[in-house]
Amino acid sequence: MVSARAAHGPHRERAPVVFTSVLMIEQPLSSPDVEFVTTLHGDDEVSFVVLMQPRGDQDRLLRAIDDVALGELTDAAKEGEVPEGEDAAPPARRALDHSLEVLRQAGCEAVGHLVEEHPLDQLTAVAREAGADEVIVLTAPHYVEEFFHRDWASRARHKVGVPVLKLYAHSE
């Protein structure tokens, strides 16, 4: 009887697998976030397309409720001090640039875009265009939206056509 290894020739090294992940974020990636997303697939290479979601003023009430639910009353009181709407684009661009840089420093390919149209439409288009293997939504907890399944990850699962992973971002 011939062993499976002998039947297929000498041991061959596995060709490297490159996972393409669309990573949707709403704040700059922290060091723990980078380590987490870059090691999800073990030693396989990961290429990222990062979508940075600028803060929208329509979400102010939900963010304040989440802050209160988390016991972060000072954050709830400061909701009006953070740039939103059109004013949120410059800080979002800096957060995106930072996130791309730290992913590249970790040895990954990374490109990115600010979300400028409806987030789910842009997420779906980018996932298709990039041939994404998965979507990772990395955000702070949004308890109200999550309870009603109106958060980005829950909504994306029904639209993008690839697995969607919801992760909570770390703060530094």
Phi and psi in degrees as a GROMACS rama.xvg file:
@    title "Ramachandran Plot"
@    xaxis  label "Phi"
@    yaxis  label "Psi"
@TYPE xy
-99.04  134.919  VAL-2
-70.4285  158.744  SER-3
-60.4169  -38.4352  ALA-4
-65.8131  -43.5728  ARG-5
-66.9907  -35.2036  ALA-6
-67.6811  -27.894  ALA-7
-105.558  12.8825  HIS-8
87.7965  -174.284  GLY-9
-63.7064  159.25  PRO-10
-56.9613  127.079  HIS-11
-107.215  141.218  ARG-12
-74.0313  143.776  GLU-13
-70.9273  133.923  ARG-14
-66.1828  141.033  ALA-15
-64.0284  137.906  PRO-16
-97.8772  133.846  VAL-17
-113.599  116.108  VAL-18
-87.6753  136.956  PHE-19
-106.643  117.269  THR-20
-115.52  131.336  SER-21
-91.7595  122.51  VAL-22
-112.862  111.054  LEU-23
-97.2797  122.65  MET-24
-128.624  164.007  ILE-25
-130.344  2.57334  GLU-26
-150.629  161.571  GLN-27
-59.5431  145.115  PRO-28
-68.6593  133.799  LEU-29
-89.967  167.97  SER-30
-56.903  -45.7027  SER-31
-62.7531  -35.2929  PRO-32
-63.1131  -45.1049  ASP-33
-61.757  -46.7936  VAL-34
-61.2713  -41.1177  GLU-35
-63.2524  -52.5144  PHE-36
-73.0616  -26.6963  VAL-37
-83.4016  -11.4699  THR-38
-112.108  5.48433  THR-39
-59.2661  -30.1951  LEU-40
-110.521  30.2118  HIS-41
62.8884  -128.001  GLY-42
-89.0537  -2.67463  ASP-43
-69.2524  147.672  ASP-44
-72.5396  147.351  GLU-45
-129.016  134.454  VAL-46
-113.267  133.626  SER-47
-114.876  140.243  PHE-48
-114.56  113.007  VAL-49
-98.5632  130.534  VAL-50
-112.837  119.405  LEU-51
-98.9361  120.609  MET-52
-92.609  106.032  GLN-53
-63.9711  154.916  PRO-54
-65.4942  132.558  ARG-55
-104.937  138.917  GLY-56
-67.6817  -18.681  ASP-57
-68.7188  -16.6982  GLN-58
-97.5409  5.3452  ASP-59
-57.2466  -47.7862  ARG-60
-62.9375  -44.6892  LEU-61
-63.2182  -38.8494  LEU-62
-64.7388  -41.0219  ARG-63
-63.7804  -41.5982  ALA-64
-63.3657  -42.5287  ILE-65
-60.4261  -43.1642  ASP-66
-60.3956  -43.3462  ASP-67
-64.8534  -42.872  VAL-68
-61.082  -32.8969  ALA-69
-85.2642  -1.32917  LEU-70
77.5962  16.0304  GLY-71
-98.6525  68.773  GLU-72
-64.4841  -34.0247  LEU-73
-64.085  -40.0997  THR-74
-64.2282  -39.8018  ASP-75
-62.2097  -39.3418  ALA-76
-69.7291  -25.1362  ALA-77
-93.6216  4.71334  LYS-78
-53.1945  -37.6857  GLU-79
-74.3627  -10.242  GLY-80
-89.1426  -12.6068  GLU-81
-92.7081  133.272  VAL-82
-56.9632  138.45  PRO-83
-135.709  169.073  GLU-84
61.555  -135.555  GLY-85
-63.6373  -31.2278  GLU-86
-68.7351  -15.0238  ASP-87
-83.1693  -12.7211  ALA-88
-62.8751  -47.996  ALA-89
-61.0387  -46.0542  PRO-90
-64.9293  -33.334  PRO-91
-66.8385  -39.1863  ALA-92
-62.6516  -42.9625  ARG-93
-63.8005  -40.4199  ARG-94
-64.8767  -40.0982  ALA-95
-64.9733  -47.5976  LEU-96
-59.4823  -43.3578  ASP-97
-60.1643  -46.8742  HIS-98
-63.6486  -41.0721  SER-99
-63.3884  -42.1917  LEU-100
-62.5622  -45.6408  GLU-101
-70.0005  -31.332  VAL-102
-67.2052  -41.2071  LEU-103
-66.2163  -39.0511  ARG-104
-62.772  -27.5563  GLN-105
-82.046  1.58904  ALA-106
93.5076  13.5197  GLY-107
-103.955  152.168  CYS-108
-76.9221  139.566  GLU-109
-152.237  129.922  ALA-110
-128.558  163.593  VAL-111
-158.722  166.407  GLY-112
-145.394  148.845  HIS-113
-78.8905  144.78  LEU-114
-77.7541  116.872  VAL-115
-114.868  -20.7877  GLU-116
-111.873  -164.18  GLU-117
-59.436  126.102  HIS-118
-54.3948  -43.4972  PRO-119
-69.4683  -35.316  LEU-120
-65.1533  -45.174  ASP-121
-66.8548  -41.3747  GLN-122
-59.4646  -45.5567  LEU-123
-62.9278  -46.1329  THR-124
-63.2997  -43.8875  ALA-125
-66.1065  -41.6362  VAL-126
-61.3764  -42.0214  ALA-127
-67.734  -48.2285  ARG-128
-60.5308  -39.2991  GLU-129
-83.0117  -9.27783  ALA-130
63.4901  41.7341  GLY-131
-62.1185  142.575  ALA-132
-87.8436  -22.4717  ASP-133
-162.744  163.355  GLU-134
-121.149  133.543  VAL-135
-116.172  122.219  ILE-136
-103.598  112.876  VAL-137
-114.309  101.446  LEU-138
-137.466  169.449  THR-139
-69.9628  159.747  ALA-140
-61.4522  137.706  PRO-141
-128.783  79.7333  HIS-142
-60.2399  -40.9849  TYR-143
-64.7654  -49.9723  VAL-144
-63.7518  -40.4671  GLU-145
-66.2423  -38.9375  GLU-146
-58.9833  -40.1447  PHE-147
-94.4547  8.97393  PHE-148
55.4173  41.0894  HIS-149
-110.864  7.01749  ARG-150
-74.3325  164.284  ASP-151
-60.5549  -40.8103  TRP-152
-64.7013  -46.4807  ALA-153
-61.6467  -43.1315  SER-154
-70.7217  -35.6156  ARG-155
-67.9815  -32.2779  ALA-156
-57.6541  -26.4087  ARG-157
-94.4712  1.12587  HIS-158
-127.659  -37.6484  LYS-159
-82.6381  -21.8253  VAL-160
83.8032  5.68787  GLY-161
-133.158  163.561  VAL-162
-57.8008  141.817  PRO-163
-120.539  125.405  VAL-164
-110.849  129.015  LEU-165
-101.967  121.449  LYS-166
-126.207  150.065  LEU-167
-94.672  131.086  TYR-168
-72.721  150.584  ALA-169
-95.0912  154.329  HIS-170
-109.373  145.119  SER-171
